[in-house]
Amino acid sequence: MKKFARTVRAHRELLLNYFRAKKQFSSGIVEGLNNKAKVTMRKAYGYRTFRIAELSLYHVLGKLPEPKLAHRFF
């Protein structure tokens, strides 16, 4: 109980913001973006560098066009 009370005290302002907004905002959009990010990171498991995974996230979350490949495959 003491740990819970400390946690609530530490996040008091954030918790009160929810009640101040009177449920005017939905967290569904944020949850959807989080889910897309998690799926993209799961797909990026074989990438050699984090930079490539980061670019993949930008393309998925920003709906950017895929870059053309630098190599041709026969």
Number of C-alpha atoms within 10 A of each C-alpha: 6 7 8 9 10 11 11 13 11 11 11 11 10 11 12 10 11 12 10 10 9 8 10 8 9 8 8 9 10 10 11 11 13 13 12 15 17 13 13 19 17 11 12 17 10 9 11 9 9 12 10 12 19 13 12 19 20 14 15 16 14 9 9 12 8 9 7 6 7 6 6 5 5 3
